[in-house]
Amino acid sequence: MVARIAVRAAQEALAEHAATSPLHAELAPPHASATVGGGTARLGLTLDLPYPTNLADASRAVQNHVGERVAQLTGMRITEVTLAIEHLVLSEGLEHRRVH
């Protein structure tokens, strides 16, 4: 249940990031795992990010949003949110650009 909430929160964070970008990428749905005990949870996410993007900023935004949202919805203290970036997905509109 906690992992499913984390997936939904990651999708929200990625949608917010896409809304602020002029380019759009088709990203695969994220996957999540959760280790829960004693009112705390550690979350692991595997996801794709659009390219180009600032990886540090995008990763931090996803981690913060997921941690806050899962804590809000479950009442648990989130001690860690780790990310594994599986793919960088080329944004639409870039495939026809060339470097001269």
C-alpha positions in Angstrom: 0.0 0.0 0.0 2.8 2.5 0.9 4.6 1.6 -2.3 1.5 2.3 -4.4 1.1 5.7 -2.7 4.8 6.5 -3.4 4.3 5.6 -7.1 1.3 8.0 -7.3 3.3 10.7 -5.6 6.2 10.3 -8.0 3.7 10.6 -10.9 2.4 13.8 -9.4 6.0 15.2 -9.1 6.9 14.2 -12.6 3.7 15.8 -13.9 4.5 19.0 -12.1 8.0 19.0 -13.6 6.6 18.4 -17.1 4.1 21.2 -16.7 7.0 23.7 -16.2 9.0 22.4 -19.2 8.3 23.5 -22.8 9.2 20.0 -24.0 7.3 16.8 -23.3 8.6 13.2 -22.9 6.7 10.0 -22.7 7.9 8.4 -19.5 7.4 4.9 -18.3 5.4 4.7 -15.0 7.7 4.7 -11.9 8.1 1.6 -9.7 8.4 1.8 -5.9 9.4 -0.4 -2.9 8.8 0.4 0.7 10.3 -0.9 3.9 7.9 -0.2 6.8 8.2 -0.6 10.5 7.7 1.2 13.8 5.8 4.0 12.2 8.5 4.8 9.7 9.1 4.0 6.1 12.1 3.9 3.7 11.1 4.3 0.0 12.9 3.3 -3.2 11.9 4.5 -6.6 12.9 3.5 -10.1 11.9 6.0 -12.7 12.6 7.7 -16.0 13.4 11.4 -16.4 13.0 13.5 -19.5 16.1 14.7 -21.4 17.3 17.3 -21.2 16.7 18.1 -17.6 18.7 19.2 -14.6 19.1 15.8 -12.9 20.0 17.1 -9.5 17.0 19.5 -9.4 14.5 17.0 -10.8 15.7 14.2 -8.5 15.5 16.5 -5.4 12.0 17.6 -6.4 10.8 14.1 -6.8 12.4 12.9 -3.5 10.9 15.9 -1.6 7.4 15.6 -3.1 7.2 11.8 -2.6 8.5 12.0 1.0 6.1 14.8 2.0 3.1 13.3 0.2 3.5 9.8 1.5 4.0 11.1 5.0 0.9 13.2 4.7 -1.3 10.4 3.4 0.0 7.6 5.7 0.9 9.4 8.8 4.3 7.7 8.8 7.7 9.3 9.1 9.6 8.9 5.9 13.3 8.4 6.7 14.7 7.9 3.2 13.6 8.3 -0.4 16.2 6.8 -2.8 16.0 7.1 -6.6 17.3 4.9 -9.4 17.1 6.7 -12.7 16.5 4.0 -15.2 16.4 6.0 -18.5 16.7 9.5 -19.8 13.9 9.9 -22.3 14.4 12.3 -25.2 11.8 15.0 -25.1 9.5 15.6 -28.1 10.7 18.4 -30.3 14.4 17.5 -30.0 14.6 14.6 -32.4 14.9 17.0 -35.4 17.5 19.3 -34.0 21.0 19.0 -35.2 24.3 20.3 -34.0 26.3 22.1 -36.7 
